[in-house]
Amino acid sequence: MKIETARFGAIQVHEDQKIRFVQPIIGFPTLMEYVLVDTGGLVKWLQSLEDASVVFPVVDPFAVKQDYDIEIPMSDAYSLELKRAEEAQVWCITVLSSNPAEMRANLRAPVVLNRKTGTAKQVVLPDSSLPIRYHFEPAAIHGNKEVAHAGSYA
Amino acid sequence: MLVLTRRKGESIILGDDVEVKILELHGSQVKIGVQAPQSLSVHRKEVYLAIQRENKAAAQSAGKPPEKPETPPEGEEPKETVH
């Protein structure tokens, strides 16, 4: 199917690329279907299939914080039908900024995807030491070829 | 809003399978136990609101022209008190 998006224009989405949320992303209660748009950089994009203007920048938390180590609560693993850790893909919603010092990712409430089923959920982890605002400098990340400001993602 | 008076050790039942129990009282603090099905998410409100704010800031930052600087964060996640 062809989807119109505000950021990327018209994009082609195959049925098996659709990500279905079992519970909506907090604050966006009507949107249940997304697709991950990979533009090749550190930041990838979780684009709503139901609202062209809604897109979340996301990062692989292990890229921004190498010792990121989480345990997905049983109840969330259950609702996503996750049986093994390898089935899960974890993304952290990120706030972009032209000021690299203000780039931040939410490590407390990652989006967890079951790669096999294509279902996902924003999981609120019980560990309160995980920051909701984790600041990172894109330029400092190994293997990131992009320049250190959000302008390069546009 | 429904208002109920409960004593320590007493509960209220929401629907058929959610129980909210008053476990302890310490001055202005109340310790609450929630027994609910695994499919029901239970959050501290300030954490929930902080995540909601951050999600909205993220979505907004993706829609904005990159030249425009972000608005500074409005204070960190509130410190969690003992329930």
gemmi code that builds the backbone of each chain (N, CA, C; Angstrom):
import gemmi

chains = {
    "A": [
        ("MET", (0.840, -1.199, 0.000), (0.000, 0.000, 0.000), (0.877, 1.252, 0.000)),
        ("LYS", (0.305, 2.331, -0.554), (1.031, 3.589, -0.628), (0.520, 4.514, 0.469)),
        ("ILE", (1.447, 5.103, 1.224), (1.068, 5.952, 2.353), (1.641, 7.352, 2.132)),
        ("GLU", (0.801, 8.336, 2.331), (1.279, 9.720, 2.261), (1.845, 10.111, 3.633)),
        ("THR", (3.026, 10.694, 3.651), (3.581, 11.153, 4.921), (4.051, 12.600, 4.764)),
        ("ALA", (4.029, 13.324, 5.869), (4.435, 14.731, 5.824), (5.940, 14.849, 5.608)),
        ("ARG", (6.694, 13.928, 6.225), (8.146, 14.042, 6.183), (8.788, 13.411, 4.951)),
        ("PHE", (8.248, 12.261, 4.556), (8.904, 11.486, 3.505), (8.137, 11.485, 2.180)),
        ("GLY", (7.011, 12.170, 2.124), (6.182, 12.125, 0.927), (5.471, 10.782, 0.856)),
        ("ALA", (5.218, 10.287, -0.342), (4.532, 9.001, -0.485), (5.543, 7.873, -0.302)),
        ("ILE", (5.199, 6.921, 0.558), (6.093, 5.766, 0.732), (5.301, 4.478, 0.511)),
        ("GLN", (6.002, 3.467, 0.043), (5.391, 2.174, -0.205), (5.569, 1.292, 1.040)),
        ("VAL", (4.476, 0.776, 1.564), (4.564, -0.061, 2.766), (3.943, -1.427, 2.469)),
        ("HIS", (4.740, -2.475, 2.646), (4.218, -3.822, 2.458), (3.537, -4.275, 3.740)),
        ("GLU", (2.597, -5.141, 3.589), (1.810, -5.636, 4.734), (2.734, -6.139, 5.853)),
        ("ASP", (3.808, -6.854, 5.485), (4.679, -7.442, 6.508), (5.626, -6.422, 7.146)),
        ("GLN", (5.583, -5.179, 6.699), (6.401, -4.126, 7.328), (5.600, -3.350, 8.371)),
        ("LYS", (4.312, -3.581, 8.379), (3.462, -2.853, 9.323), (3.768, -3.258, 10.758)),
        ("ILE", (3.830, -2.253, 11.627), (4.020, -2.512, 13.054), (2.706, -2.168, 13.742)),
        ("ARG", (2.132, -3.153, 14.416), (0.847, -2.925, 15.082), (1.056, -2.834, 16.578)),
        ("PHE", (0.660, -1.719, 17.157), (0.808, -1.536, 18.595), (-0.343, -2.210, 19.334)),
        ("VAL", (-0.007, -2.990, 20.349), (-1.049, -3.637, 21.149), (-1.662, -2.627, 22.122)),
        ("GLN", (-0.869, -1.582, 22.405), (-1.361, -0.442, 23.177), (-0.747, 0.776, 22.520)),
        ("PRO", (-1.506, 1.852, 22.377), (-0.947, 2.997, 21.648), (0.234, 3.631, 22.378)),
        ("ILE", (1.060, 4.345, 21.618), (2.157, 5.124, 22.207), (1.521, 6.171, 23.121)),
        ("ILE", (2.062, 6.310, 24.319), (1.458, 7.177, 25.336), (1.317, 8.614, 24.808)),
        ("GLY", (0.098, 9.117, 24.846), (-0.174, 10.465, 24.346), (-0.734, 10.484, 22.928)),
        ("PHE", (-0.738, 9.315, 22.265), (-1.230, 9.220, 20.890), (-2.245, 8.073, 20.793)),
        ("PRO", (-3.357, 8.224, 21.517), (-4.246, 7.095, 21.763), (-4.950, 6.516, 20.539)),
        ("THR", (-5.034, 7.268, 19.447), (-5.814, 6.740, 18.316), (-4.947, 6.047, 17.270)),
        ("LEU", (-3.619, 6.111, 17.445), (-2.741, 5.598, 16.389), (-2.162, 4.242, 16.778)),
        ("MET", (-2.463, 3.235, 15.977), (-2.066, 1.865, 16.318), (-1.090, 1.259, 15.312)),
        ("GLU", (-0.999, 1.836, 14.113), (-0.153, 1.220, 13.082), (0.950, 2.158, 12.623)),
        ("TYR", (2.143, 1.594, 12.536), (3.323, 2.382, 12.156), (4.176, 1.578, 11.188)),
        ("VAL", (5.157, 2.269, 10.627), (6.181, 1.580, 9.851), (7.516, 2.211, 10.240)),
        ("LEU", (8.573, 1.415, 10.241), (9.889, 1.943, 10.556), (10.565, 2.380, 9.252)),
        ("VAL", (10.900, 3.662, 9.184), (11.571, 4.187, 7.998), (13.049, 4.354, 8.337)),
        ("ASP", (13.891, 3.657, 7.555), (15.330, 3.702, 7.806), (15.978, 4.556, 6.735)),
        ("THR", (16.468, 5.730, 7.146), (17.116, 6.615, 6.170), (18.632, 6.464, 6.232)),
        ("GLY", (19.067, 5.409, 6.930), (20.482, 5.061, 6.906), (21.335, 5.646, 8.019)),
        ("GLY", (20.766, 6.507, 8.836), (21.559, 7.134, 9.888), (21.324, 6.502, 11.243)),
        ("LEU", (21.842, 7.149, 12.262), (21.646, 6.701, 13.638), (20.166, 6.770, 14.013)),
        ("VAL", (19.532, 7.848, 13.563), (18.110, 8.033, 13.861), (17.265, 7.375, 12.782)),
        ("LYS", (16.323, 6.562, 13.223), (15.345, 5.982, 12.302), (13.988, 6.585, 12.673)),
        ("TRP", (12.965, 6.244, 11.933), (11.711, 6.971, 12.071), (10.535, 6.015, 12.196)),
        ("LEU", (9.758, 6.217, 13.226), (8.548, 5.429, 13.399), (7.395, 6.289, 12.878)),
        ("GLN", (6.984, 5.972, 11.668), (5.976, 6.788, 10.976), (4.594, 6.183, 11.166)),
        ("SER", (3.653, 7.014, 11.587), (2.268, 6.561, 11.703), (1.693, 6.284, 10.324)),
        ("LEU", (0.914, 5.204, 10.210), (0.225, 4.908, 8.952), (-1.160, 5.533, 8.942)),
        ("GLU", (-1.557, 6.075, 10.090), (-2.916, 6.624, 10.190), (-2.936, 8.152, 10.230)),
        ("ASP", (-1.801, 8.749, 10.552), (-1.710, 10.208, 10.575), (-0.385, 10.602, 9.932)),
        ("ALA", (-0.496, 11.168, 8.737), (0.691, 11.487, 7.931), (1.680, 12.388, 8.662)),
        ("SER", (1.159, 13.198, 9.611), (2.030, 14.187, 10.252), (2.744, 13.635, 11.488)),
        ("VAL", (2.363, 12.433, 11.928), (2.974, 11.904, 13.153), (4.119, 10.956, 12.823)),
        ("VAL", (5.313, 11.340, 13.249), (6.496, 10.488, 13.075), (7.405, 10.687, 14.284)),
        ("PHE", (7.867, 9.568, 14.834), (8.758, 9.626, 16.001), (10.185, 9.281, 15.564)),
        ("PRO", (11.140, 10.152, 15.874), (12.533, 9.749, 15.675), (12.863, 8.681, 16.738)),
        ("VAL", (13.556, 7.633, 16.346), (13.947, 6.598, 17.315), (15.415, 6.241, 17.112)),
        ("VAL", (16.038, 5.792, 18.203), (17.423, 5.311, 18.094), (17.526, 3.932, 18.750)),
        ("ASP", (18.518, 3.196, 18.321), (18.853, 1.937, 18.968), (19.537, 2.307, 20.294)),
        ("PRO", (18.926, 1.975, 21.432), (19.501, 2.414, 22.707), (20.911, 1.886, 22.937)),
        ("PHE", (21.220, 0.727, 22.381), (22.543, 0.139, 22.587), (23.614, 0.934, 21.827)),
        ("ALA", (23.185, 1.729, 20.846), (24.122, 2.589, 20.126), (24.435, 3.849, 20.925)),
        ("VAL", (23.448, 4.349, 21.656), (23.698, 5.588, 22.411), (24.210, 5.314, 23.825)),
        ("LYS", (23.940, 4.118, 24.341), (24.420, 3.771, 25.681), (24.750, 2.285, 25.673)),
        ("GLN", (26.054, 2.001, 25.584), (26.464, 0.616, 25.340), (26.088, -0.355, 26.456)),
        ("ASP", (25.972, 0.179, 27.678), (25.644, -0.741, 28.775), (24.145, -0.743, 29.092)),
        ("TYR", (23.356, -0.289, 28.138), (21.899, -0.335, 28.332), (21.483, -1.794, 28.471)),
        ("ASP", (20.830, -2.075, 29.547), (20.542, -3.462, 29.873), (19.177, -3.484, 30.555)),
        ("ILE", (18.211, -4.075, 29.914), (16.866, -4.008, 30.498), (16.245, -5.387, 30.611)),
        ("GLU", (15.295, -5.460, 31.502), (14.516, -6.674, 31.598), (13.076, -6.289, 31.287)),
        ("ILE", (12.532, -6.886, 30.254), (11.159, -6.568, 29.881), (10.226, -7.272, 30.867)),
        ("PRO", (9.356, -6.505, 31.524), (8.478, -7.133, 32.513), (7.633, -8.254, 31.890)),
        ("MET", (7.379, -9.254, 32.689), (6.604, -10.425, 32.261), (5.310, -10.037, 31.563)),
        ("SER", (4.611, -9.052, 32.148), (3.300, -8.691, 31.607), (3.425, -8.132, 30.186)),
        ("ASP", (4.516, -7.386, 29.948), (4.716, -6.815, 28.618), (5.174, -7.890, 27.630)),
        ("ALA", (6.064, -8.753, 28.092), (6.527, -9.858, 27.244), (5.327, -10.728, 26.849)),
        ("TYR", (4.431, -10.891, 27.796), (3.234, -11.695, 27.570), (2.340, -11.040, 26.519)),
        ("SER", (2.117, -9.726, 26.660), (1.197, -9.074, 25.717), (1.804, -8.966, 24.311)),
        ("LEU", (3.131, -9.051, 24.235), (3.780, -9.029, 22.918), (4.102, -10.442, 22.422)),
        ("GLU", (3.726, -11.437, 23.216), (3.999, -12.846, 22.888), (5.489, -13.092, 22.644)),
        ("LEU", (6.317, -12.427, 23.434), (7.762, -12.610, 23.319), (8.177, -13.816, 24.147)),
        ("LYS", (8.843, -14.749, 23.492), (9.287, -15.936, 24.217), (10.784, -15.908, 24.469)),
        ("ARG", (11.509, -15.323, 23.548), (12.960, -15.247, 23.700), (13.435, -13.825, 23.434)),
        ("ALA", (14.557, -13.462, 24.071), (15.075, -12.096, 23.950), (15.396, -11.739, 22.500)),
        ("GLU", (15.839, -12.740, 21.718), (16.231, -12.460, 20.329), (15.040, -12.024, 19.476)),
        ("GLU", (13.853, -12.338, 19.930), (12.674, -11.961, 19.146), (12.358, -10.477, 19.277)),
        ("ALA", (12.957, -9.839, 20.297), (12.616, -8.445, 20.573), (13.577, -7.477, 19.887)),
        ("GLN", (13.005, -6.409, 19.403), (13.794, -5.290, 18.888), (13.401, -4.080, 19.739)),
        ("VAL", (14.393, -3.342, 20.205), (14.115, -2.232, 21.116), (14.523, -0.906, 20.466)),
        ("TRP", (13.617, 0.055, 20.522), (13.892, 1.399, 20.005), (13.544, 2.413, 21.087)),
        ("CYS", (14.326, 3.488, 21.158), (13.990, 4.541, 22.108), (13.580, 5.800, 21.357)),
        ("ILE", (12.448, 6.339, 21.765), (11.927, 7.562, 21.148), (12.851, 8.718, 21.517)),
        ("THR", (13.158, 9.525, 20.518), (14.206, 10.534, 20.644), (13.686, 11.929, 20.301)),
        ("VAL", (14.148, 12.909, 21.072), (13.846, 14.303, 20.748), (15.049, 14.860, 19.987)),
        ("LEU", (14.795, 15.326, 18.776), (15.859, 15.895, 17.959), (16.014, 17.371, 18.276)),
        ("SER", (17.201, 17.868, 18.060), (17.421, 19.290, 18.234), (18.584, 19.717, 17.370)),
        ("SER", (18.539, 20.968, 16.924), (19.669, 21.491, 16.156), (20.868, 21.692, 17.080)),
        ("ASN", (20.598, 21.762, 18.378), (21.666, 21.843, 19.371), (21.988, 20.424, 19.851)),
        ("PRO", (23.166, 19.883, 19.485), (23.466, 18.480, 19.819), (23.371, 18.187, 21.318)),
        ("ALA", (23.586, 19.205, 22.154), (23.528, 18.994, 23.599), (22.099, 18.727, 24.074)),
        ("GLU", (21.127, 19.013, 23.202), (19.732, 18.809, 23.607), (19.112, 17.549, 23.025)),
        ("MET", (19.885, 16.794, 22.269), (19.381, 15.526, 21.737), (19.197, 14.571, 22.898)),
        ("ARG", (18.059, 13.941, 22.967), (17.841, 13.052, 24.093), (16.928, 11.887, 23.720)),
        ("ALA", (17.176, 10.762, 24.372), (16.384, 9.563, 24.115), (15.736, 9.112, 25.410)),
        ("ASN", (14.564, 8.532, 25.289), (13.827, 8.037, 26.453), (14.215, 6.571, 26.700)),
        ("LEU", (15.066, 6.369, 27.700), (15.529, 5.006, 28.003), (14.575, 4.284, 28.954)),
        ("ARG", (13.690, 5.026, 29.568), (12.770, 4.439, 30.557), (11.592, 3.746, 29.892)),
        ("ALA", (11.175, 4.298, 28.739), (9.967, 3.752, 28.102), (10.238, 3.445, 26.631)),
        ("PRO", (11.030, 2.391, 26.372), (11.359, 2.050, 24.990), (10.181, 1.419, 24.249)),
        ("VAL", (10.241, 1.513, 22.939), (9.290, 0.781, 22.102), (9.882, -0.608, 21.894)),
        ("VAL", (9.138, -1.627, 22.279), (9.611, -2.998, 22.114), (8.770, -3.656, 21.021)),
        ("LEU", (9.476, -4.215, 20.048), (8.818, -4.838, 18.898), (9.094, -6.338, 18.908)),
        ("ASN", (8.072, -7.113, 18.655), (8.263, -8.535, 18.408), (8.460, -8.688, 16.904)),
        ("ARG", (9.711, -9.015, 16.521), (10.026, -9.069, 15.089), (9.220, -10.134, 14.355)),
        ("LYS", (8.883, -11.204, 15.068), (8.177, -12.306, 14.405), (6.739, -11.945, 14.081)),
        ("THR", (6.094, -11.271, 15.042), (4.670, -10.989, 14.858), (4.399, -9.575, 14.353)),
        ("GLY", (5.399, -8.690, 14.473), (5.194, -7.302, 14.056), (4.356, -6.499, 15.029)),
        ("THR", (4.206, -7.008, 16.252), (3.462, -6.247, 17.256), (4.443, -5.499, 18.152)),
        ("ALA", (3.991, -4.372, 18.678), (4.868, -3.535, 19.482), (4.107, -2.851, 20.601)),
        ("LYS", (4.899, -2.279, 21.520), (4.314, -1.598, 22.656), (5.375, -0.657, 23.228)),
        ("GLN", (4.928, 0.485, 23.730), (5.855, 1.328, 24.486), (5.829, 0.800, 25.916)),
        ("VAL", (6.923, 0.206, 26.323), (6.993, -0.449, 27.620), (7.578, 0.520, 28.656)),
        ("VAL", (6.846, 0.730, 29.736), (7.367, 1.571, 30.821), (8.103, 0.644, 31.786)),
        ("LEU", (9.431, 0.778, 31.835), (10.228, -0.125, 32.664), (10.123, 0.268, 34.132)),
        ("PRO", (10.104, -0.706, 35.016), (9.972, -0.392, 36.438), (11.220, 0.261, 37.048)),
        ("ASP", (12.361, 0.133, 36.391), (13.616, 0.666, 36.926), (13.642, 2.196, 36.830)),
        ("SER", (13.413, 2.870, 37.953), (13.292, 4.329, 37.926), (14.645, 5.025, 37.772)),
        ("SER", (15.752, 4.252, 37.759), (17.054, 4.891, 37.530), (17.300, 5.139, 36.033)),
        ("LEU", (16.456, 4.556, 35.182), (16.605, 4.783, 33.740), (16.015, 6.147, 33.387)),
        ("PRO", (16.794, 7.010, 32.742), (16.289, 8.358, 32.471), (15.252, 8.416, 31.348)),
        ("ILE", (14.252, 9.265, 31.544), (13.286, 9.547, 30.477), (13.954, 10.489, 29.470)),
        ("ARG", (14.892, 11.300, 30.005), (15.663, 12.191, 29.125), (17.133, 11.833, 29.240)),
        ("TYR", (17.610, 11.012, 28.326), (19.016, 10.648, 28.315), (19.690, 11.431, 27.187)),
        ("HIS", (20.580, 12.350, 27.579), (21.230, 13.193, 26.575), (22.403, 12.454, 25.949)),
        ("PHE", (22.490, 12.547, 24.648), (23.614, 11.924, 23.957), (24.042, 12.825, 22.809)),
        ("GLU", (25.299, 12.726, 22.457), (25.809, 13.522, 21.350), (25.978, 12.613, 20.144)),
        ("PRO", (25.193, 12.841, 19.106), (25.258, 11.951, 17.939), (26.664, 11.857, 17.362)),
        ("ALA", (27.424, 12.970, 17.444), (28.765, 12.982, 16.854), (29.712, 12.046, 17.585)),
        ("ALA", (29.415, 11.814, 18.871), (30.314, 11.004, 19.690), (30.074, 9.510, 19.492)),
        ("ILE", (29.036, 9.182, 18.739), (28.690, 7.768, 18.627), (29.469, 7.096, 17.501)),
        ("HIS", (30.127, 6.039, 17.892), (30.982, 5.309, 16.963), (30.165, 4.800, 15.775)),
        ("GLY", (30.681, 5.047, 14.604), (30.011, 4.519, 13.423), (28.924, 5.436, 12.890)),
        ("ASN", (28.662, 6.525, 13.603), (27.657, 7.453, 13.107), (28.314, 8.446, 12.168)),
        ("LYS", (27.941, 8.387, 10.914), (28.603, 9.221, 9.918), (27.938, 10.577, 9.772)),
        ("GLU", (26.828, 10.743, 10.457), (26.102, 11.995, 10.286), (26.754, 13.116, 11.067)),
        ("VAL", (26.510, 14.319, 10.646), (26.992, 15.469, 11.413), (26.133, 15.620, 12.653)),
        ("ALA", (26.671, 16.398, 13.579), (26.083, 16.384, 14.910), (24.870, 17.286, 15.099)),
        ("HIS", (24.108, 17.493, 14.098), (22.883, 18.261, 14.381), (21.714, 17.690, 13.580)),
        ("ALA", (20.539, 18.007, 14.090), (19.347, 17.405, 13.529), (19.149, 17.811, 12.064)),
        ("GLY", (19.782, 18.913, 11.664), (19.631, 19.368, 10.303), (20.012, 18.305, 9.281)),
        ("SER", (20.943, 17.461, 9.666), (21.398, 16.444, 8.733), (20.371, 15.338, 8.521)),
        ("TYR", (19.401, 15.279, 9.394), (18.387, 14.225, 9.238), (17.239, 14.672, 8.365)),
        ("ALA", (17.185, 15.987, 8.085), (16.007, 16.508, 7.380), (15.968, 16.015, 5.940)),
    ],
    "B": [
        ("MET", (-16.342, 12.469, 40.456), (-15.385, 11.529, 41.027), (-15.997, 10.828, 42.244)),
        ("LEU", (-15.820, 9.532, 42.270), (-16.307, 8.762, 43.413), (-15.300, 8.863, 44.559)),
        ("VAL", (-15.770, 9.181, 45.728), (-14.874, 9.291, 46.883), (-15.285, 8.264, 47.937)),
        ("LEU", (-14.317, 7.452, 48.349), (-14.597, 6.412, 49.334), (-13.629, 6.542, 50.501)),
        ("THR", (-14.089, 6.248, 51.688), (-13.184, 6.221, 52.839), (-12.786, 4.771, 53.106)),
        ("ARG", (-11.473, 4.563, 53.249), (-10.971, 3.219, 53.521), (-10.000, 3.264, 54.691)),
        ("ARG", (-9.891, 2.164, 55.412), (-8.889, 2.062, 56.471), (-7.750, 1.177, 55.986)),
        ("LYS", (-6.658, 1.191, 56.737), (-5.519, 0.318, 56.431), (-5.997, -1.136, 56.331)),
        ("GLY", (-5.561, -1.818, 55.283), (-5.938, -3.215, 55.093), (-7.212, -3.393, 54.285)),
        ("GLU", (-7.944, -2.316, 54.061), (-9.172, -2.412, 53.275), (-8.885, -2.168, 51.798)),
        ("SER", (-9.808, -2.593, 50.961), (-9.610, -2.539, 49.506), (-10.798, -1.908, 48.812)),
        ("ILE", (-10.579, -1.565, 47.566), (-11.711, -1.350, 46.670), (-11.503, -2.260, 45.468)),
        ("ILE", (-12.591, -2.617, 44.823), (-12.528, -3.475, 43.643), (-12.996, -2.659, 42.444)),
        ("LEU", (-12.192, -2.653, 41.383), (-12.577, -1.969, 40.145), (-12.927, -3.037, 39.119)),
        ("GLY", (-14.127, -2.984, 38.601), (-14.559, -4.025, 37.661), (-14.546, -5.365, 38.363)),
        ("ASP", (-14.185, -6.417, 37.615), (-14.226, -7.760, 38.202), (-12.875, -8.237, 38.684)),
        ("ASP", (-11.793, -7.623, 38.179), (-10.509, -8.244, 38.459), (-9.404, -7.278, 38.877)),
        ("VAL", (-9.778, -6.092, 39.332), (-8.755, -5.161, 39.814), (-9.033, -4.830, 41.275)),
        ("GLU", (-8.006, -5.049, 42.102), (-8.146, -4.728, 43.511), (-7.094, -3.693, 43.908)),
        ("VAL", (-7.529, -2.648, 44.585), (-6.623, -1.611, 45.074), (-6.721, -1.610, 46.591)),
        ("LYS", (-5.589, -1.897, 47.237), (-5.613, -2.093, 48.679), (-4.741, -1.060, 49.393)),
        ("ILE", (-5.231, -0.542, 50.490), (-4.442, 0.382, 51.308), (-3.561, -0.469, 52.222)),
        ("LEU", (-2.235, -0.396, 52.015), (-1.335, -1.263, 52.774), (-0.797, -0.588, 54.032)),
        ("GLU", (-0.368, 0.680, 53.864), (0.235, 1.371, 55.005), (-0.060, 2.855, 54.947)),
        ("LEU", (-0.085, 3.477, 56.112), (-0.278, 4.925, 56.205), (0.869, 5.491, 57.028)),
        ("HIS", (1.505, 6.540, 56.456), (2.562, 7.227, 57.201), (2.385, 8.711, 56.990)),
        ("GLY", (1.738, 9.388, 57.908), (1.512, 10.824, 57.745), (0.760, 11.077, 56.459)),
        ("SER", (1.398, 11.846, 55.529), (0.710, 12.180, 54.280), (0.959, 11.136, 53.187)),
        ("GLN", (1.719, 10.084, 53.519), (1.995, 9.065, 52.509), (1.129, 7.832, 52.698)),
        ("VAL", (0.726, 7.271, 51.573), (-0.088, 6.060, 51.588), (0.599, 5.016, 50.725)),
        ("LYS", (0.731, 3.821, 51.234), (1.272, 2.742, 50.405), (0.092, 1.922, 49.877)),
        ("ILE", (0.069, 1.787, 48.548), (-1.081, 1.160, 47.891), (-0.626, -0.099, 47.173)),
        ("GLY", (-1.410, -1.148, 47.289), (-1.136, -2.359, 46.521), (-2.178, -2.500, 45.427)),
        ("VAL", (-1.710, -2.812, 44.198), (-2.652, -2.980, 43.090), (-2.544, -4.403, 42.569)),
        ("GLN", (-3.645, -5.090, 42.528), (-3.670, -6.418, 41.939), (-4.544, -6.333, 40.689)),
        ("ALA", (-3.912, -6.546, 39.533), (-4.641, -6.360, 38.280), (-4.151, -7.380, 37.263)),
        ("PRO", (-4.949, -7.662, 36.228), (-4.487, -8.591, 35.188), (-3.238, -8.039, 34.500)),
        ("GLN", (-2.415, -8.927, 33.966), (-1.155, -8.518, 33.347), (-1.353, -7.580, 32.173)),
        ("SER", (-2.525, -7.653, 31.544), (-2.756, -6.820, 30.362), (-3.036, -5.359, 30.727)),
        ("LEU", (-3.264, -5.104, 31.999), (-3.587, -3.740, 32.412), (-2.326, -3.031, 32.888)),
        ("SER", (-2.029, -1.874, 32.286), (-0.835, -1.177, 32.732), (-1.171, -0.206, 33.856)),
        ("VAL", (-0.290, -0.194, 34.845), (-0.473, 0.666, 36.014), (0.765, 1.557, 36.103)),
        ("HIS", (0.568, 2.870, 36.156), (1.701, 3.787, 36.186), (1.540, 4.802, 37.296)),
        ("ARG", (2.675, 5.267, 37.831), (2.640, 6.475, 38.646), (2.298, 7.615, 37.694)),
        ("LYS", (1.384, 8.464, 38.113), (0.902, 9.477, 37.179), (2.010, 10.409, 36.686)),
        ("GLU", (2.931, 10.823, 37.576), (3.954, 11.774, 37.140), (4.901, 11.147, 36.124)),
        ("VAL", (5.141, 9.827, 36.228), (5.989, 9.137, 35.256), (5.253, 9.060, 33.913)),
        ("TYR", (3.987, 8.701, 33.994), (3.146, 8.616, 32.795), (3.121, 9.956, 32.054)),
        ("LEU", (2.929, 11.043, 32.815), (2.851, 12.372, 32.205), (4.197, 12.799, 31.621)),
        ("ALA", (5.287, 12.445, 32.306), (6.618, 12.798, 31.795), (6.878, 12.080, 30.469)),
        ("ILE", (6.451, 10.818, 30.367), (6.647, 10.053, 29.135), (5.782, 10.636, 28.016)),
        ("GLN", (4.569, 10.996, 28.372), (3.661, 11.583, 27.401), (4.239, 12.902, 26.834)),
        ("ARG", (4.784, 13.721, 27.744), (5.387, 14.993, 27.339), (6.568, 14.759, 26.399)),
        ("GLU", (7.367, 13.766, 26.756), (8.561, 13.461, 25.970), (8.172, 12.923, 24.583)),
        ("ASN", (7.146, 12.076, 24.535), (6.670, 11.560, 23.241), (6.203, 12.709, 22.350)),
        ("LYS", (5.486, 13.648, 22.946), (4.975, 14.772, 22.149), (6.125, 15.659, 21.673)),
        ("ALA", (7.115, 15.851, 22.550), (8.285, 16.654, 22.162), (9.031, 15.973, 21.011)),
        ("ALA", (9.106, 14.638, 21.057), (9.802, 13.872, 20.017), (9.083, 14.026, 18.678)),
        ("ALA", (7.754, 13.853, 18.706), (6.970, 13.955, 17.470), (7.077, 15.367, 16.904)),
        ("GLN", (7.080, 16.339, 17.804), (7.165, 17.730, 17.370), (8.548, 18.038, 16.780)),
        ("SER", (9.576, 17.452, 17.388), (10.935, 17.731, 16.926), (11.171, 17.169, 15.531)),
        ("ALA", (10.424, 16.126, 15.167), (10.576, 15.524, 13.846), (9.856, 16.340, 12.786)),
        ("GLY", (8.858, 17.085, 13.214), (8.077, 17.842, 12.259), (8.631, 19.231, 12.014)),
        ("LYS", (9.472, 19.679, 12.939), (9.997, 21.046, 12.879), (11.099, 21.202, 11.858)),
        ("PRO", (11.243, 22.410, 11.315), (12.442, 22.653, 10.506), (13.675, 22.581, 11.395)),
        ("PRO", (14.750, 21.960, 10.939), (15.908, 21.705, 11.787), (16.647, 22.949, 12.278)),
        ("GLU", (16.479, 24.085, 11.580), (17.204, 25.300, 12.024), (16.703, 25.787, 13.374)),
        ("LYS", (15.409, 25.569, 13.613), (14.794, 26.140, 14.808), (15.237, 25.383, 16.058)),
        ("PRO", (15.804, 26.067, 17.050), (16.242, 25.353, 18.248), (15.054, 24.835, 19.059)),
        ("GLU", (15.295, 23.741, 19.715), (14.273, 23.140, 20.587), (14.010, 24.021, 21.797)),
        ("THR", (12.805, 23.938, 22.316), (12.542, 24.614, 23.584), (13.245, 23.833, 24.685)),
        ("PRO", (13.806, 24.519, 25.670), (14.533, 23.790, 26.716), (13.600, 22.886, 27.514)),
        ("PRO", (14.127, 21.801, 28.044), (13.300, 20.881, 28.837), (12.680, 21.602, 30.033)),
        ("GLU", (11.435, 21.242, 30.319), (10.752, 21.931, 31.433), (10.890, 21.117, 32.712)),
        ("GLY", (12.091, 21.028, 33.222), (12.291, 20.342, 34.500), (12.349, 18.840, 34.312)),
        ("GLU", (13.054, 18.193, 35.143), (13.239, 16.748, 35.028), (12.024, 15.999, 35.551)),
        ("GLU", (12.067, 14.728, 35.341), (11.008, 13.852, 35.852), (10.931, 14.034, 37.377)),
        ("PRO", (9.736, 14.242, 37.904), (9.638, 14.460, 39.342), (10.188, 13.273, 40.123)),
        ("LYS", (10.795, 13.580, 41.239), (11.347, 12.524, 42.085), (10.216, 11.643, 42.577)),
        ("GLU", (10.471, 10.363, 42.573), (9.406, 9.470, 43.015), (9.405, 9.366, 44.524)),
        ("THR", (8.236, 9.512, 45.069), (8.117, 9.346, 46.506), (7.672, 7.909, 46.757)),
        ("VAL", (7.728, 7.508, 47.979), (7.340, 6.133, 48.290), (5.829, 6.020, 48.152)),
        ("HIS", (5.406, 5.600, 46.982), (4.004, 5.362, 46.648), (3.037, 6.390, 47.224)),
    ],
}
model = gemmi.Model(1)
for chain_id, residues in chains.items():
    chain = gemmi.Chain(chain_id)
    for i, (resn, *xyz) in enumerate(residues, 1):
        res = gemmi.Residue()
        res.name, res.seqid = resn, gemmi.SeqId(i, " ")
        for name, pos in zip(("N", "CA", "C"), xyz):
            atom = gemmi.Atom()
            atom.name, atom.element = name, gemmi.Element(name[0])
            atom.pos, atom.b_iso = gemmi.Position(*pos), 0.0
            res.add_atom(atom)
        chain.add_residue(res)
    model.add_chain(chain)
structure = gemmi.Structure()
structure.add_model(model)
structure.setup_entities()
